[in-house]
């Protein structure tokens, strides 16, 4: 059972932001791409995007700890390659995974704030995560005052989901991931009487669940395009669509 978080009015000590990255069981990840990518390529794509998100977490100046909640042992093994605290939650459901991660974070070193970051954001950078934290009142400046009130920041994805969710203190609101989660998180904050900020961050706005989103990411970032050209094996059906012109292939 997790420890009770500190009262919302207590000052948040600097340097205690934990990034939480949920990683779905690898054999179940990106099922919507099954018609476009073979199983091996889907798994490789998940691992590669996760690696980019982890790099962003470690690059962020305001993030001091990274915790990965993995859906299976394979995911935990992948997370072990990226210098993170790891917890395995095999039971399905993102809300349950986050609850488990938050309980572990609270037991091991209670954070002043958490930043939940989606694992499928291939364009994410450390500066993007710092921007979200800064919108919540965090600052890396030595002379800056400590943030001291409850706060929620939502960085939405283009389809209305949540690319990143900052909460101070961590339990100030619950989570409502799923379709329209960005608006749902703002409603939770309003109901709790908590100041909430909607922050548009391009690097956190494009999550990849479909071939169209994957091609769009490739068009925006040469590293994504190069990786696709090098690593991805499209299904025969997808190759037929590419050949017929129904879909434009990623440009290298």
Protein Blocks (a to p, Z undefined) as FASTA:
>chain_A
ZZddddfklccdehiaccddddddfklgokllmmmpcfklmmmmmmmmmmmmmmmmmmpm
kbcbdcdddfbfklmmmmmmnopaddddfbgcjklmmmmmmmmmmmmopcfbdcdddfkl
fkbcfklmmmmmmmnopafbfkbccdfbdcddddddfkopafbdcdddfklpccdedehk
lmmmmmmmmmnopacdddddfklmmccfbfklmmmmmmmomklmmmmmmmpccdfklmmm
mmnopaccddZZ
